[in-house]
């Protein structure tokens, strides 16, 4: 029991610190406030720090991440849209390394704040209620339904013990977290909130400007070389990235089973009553980042077999819709994935043989006490690698970006996600050298923190990486096919950049003959019907076919193109692999078509740069090496071979128009098949596309003109008896029949001419917002005119 004077002093000083935090806006004020917080926590015991974490800590989170300031104490929950004056953002944008160092010292895993959090949580002194509206979107939907929130702890173990019923409103539930969990959730939510706010700002700017094609085609330059350099500089100077890396190194072990954790800090001495073990802490960290960054608004957030085992069916697709992941997460996801992939790299490079009896495998400054060793839990022992934790979420994160990115958005986010994908597919290029700059920041010196025995790492694919490629085979096959569709969809924006991206992936797949042979052999086994092959190398691959089929069904669950989005997927696309298929929808033909389109786009520009032509030549060379044989197969163009050509054209039209499957609907112009843009009314465009397809099919405009039919004439035999027209009624009837016959003849002639010249009915132009606005103004004006006439 604390004396009353100590309690009053702690309360008053906590309130003073909260006021100082709110008033700190300049670098000097922020540095002084950080020092005051550090001094307060060092001079107070965990019991005396209770008021700090009840009053001051929520205010500190608001200022750190730039959420709305609180004018009263305790502050309200942070708002969704962060302003630009957060401490973390200010330290990242400014050229003041001292400010960044002060904030990093305050929040580092070895800092006084984290040590105090560990002590407070050990005694369970403070609990927070995390706002449900700041959770990942799919979790919010679950918690809003009484049927689902009762099983969320079973579906997501990291929510176990945290979902409680509201004591005030019993029908609602709340998420109760300790101090570390509360900080971790806000830390993970910050880039999501920032990405959403930046996306809203970019959309408002876009909508306020003129809807011109050249306004957004320039934005694809985010994949250019200068932008890459800017991203690298931001990666190294970003305080949030530095903190993320520090937390990963401190709390997430990447080495194999019996090893002690790298970058050990006092927070790892957490009480087993709070987390259970160090691995439970690591699992919590990985799960929170996965569900905030990779899953979030995914309408299939959990594996299908897990949902079936609990008898749960989520109607997320109708609620979340086909929307891409949150933009702006490329940098943090790339660091997160690269760090976790180190575990698979270490397990295949023989790092388990490194002696670590005196120091951890990842050497850091400072001593290491043998009493700090904590045994790993069986959950990771059975996994052996963090790779299995991110396979499905990352695959869907990348695929949803490729499928659902709307035309007209900046390519910066897509290029970052593309970089994540490429980095994930070649873990053999990842080494501790990739984190050298961040290690310098964390350790505060330029001392080499890497184990010298880890420097000799292979930079290319080798047979020891076969297990990784097989367990992630869809990244090298099916996802590549989806990316080809994305490349066709966005080729017109910047052909050179899109061609570079395709060349990058093909170069990765063809970087090693062993890798090419492995991918081809797995494809052969996947499509083979015989259980035994004459090749022993293929026999060993048959055992992985069932797992690949299960992954294909689970990882691509519900992912298909939306109405009129210009995608090229099929009804049964995710039931087969098409990379090495010989059909028109196979990888070779699609790449061949892409090369032809790219070459035409690049040569059709103002200046055909030599670098652009070199990219095309490299593409032809890589495609020839990947598929064997000639670089380009001839495309059939004779009339008797036009049917396969239509099959290829159907790859790039919408799969469904309204409620009608449009497998037989073919349009001549690309304009009808392009994705719905911001200048159109979406529902009206879909309706007019359906009406156009129905009219084209009814009038026969979707099939070529038959010359034999047009050459035949039909005659009507008139009876020889004279016909008397008595009365005006007979005359009117005759005139009506004459006019009707004339109109029918004109319509038939027009239809025949349209069919002869390959013209189609296209009503989609009426879906333009300008046309709709003119019609709406005309209707309103006519209604007002009639109303005024009736009034007078």
Secondary structure by P-SEA (a helix, b strand, c coil): cccaaaaaaaaaaaaaaaaaaaacccaaaaaaaaaaaaaaaaacccccccccccccaaaaaaaaacccccccccccccccccccccaaaaaaacccaaaaaaaaaacccccaaaaaaaaaaaacccccccccccccaaaaaaaacccccccccccccccccccccccccccbbbbbbcaaaaaaaaaaaaaaaaaaaaaaaaaaaaaaccccccccccccccccaaaaaaaaaaaaacaaaaaaaaaaaacccccccccccccccccccccccccccaaaaaaaaaaaaaaacccccccccccaaaaaaaccccccccccccccccccaaaaaaaaaaaaaaaaaaaaaccccccccccccccccbbbbcccbbbbccccccccccccccaaaaaaaaaaaaccccccccaaaaaaaaaaaaaaacccccccccaaaaaaaaacccccccccccccccccccccaaaaaaaacccccaaaaaaaaaaaaaccccaaaaaaaaaaaaaaaaccaaaaaaaaaaaaaaaccccccccaaaaaaccaaaaaaaaaacccccccccccccccccccccccccccccccccaaaaaaaaaaaaaaaaaacccccaaaaaaaaaaaaaaaaacccccccccccccccaaaaaaaaaccccccccccccccccccccccccccccccaaaaaaaaaaaaaaaaaaaccccccccccccbbbbbbccccccccccaaaaaaaaaaaaaaaaaaaaaaaaaaaaaabbbbbccccccaaaaaaaaaaaaaaaaaaaaaaac
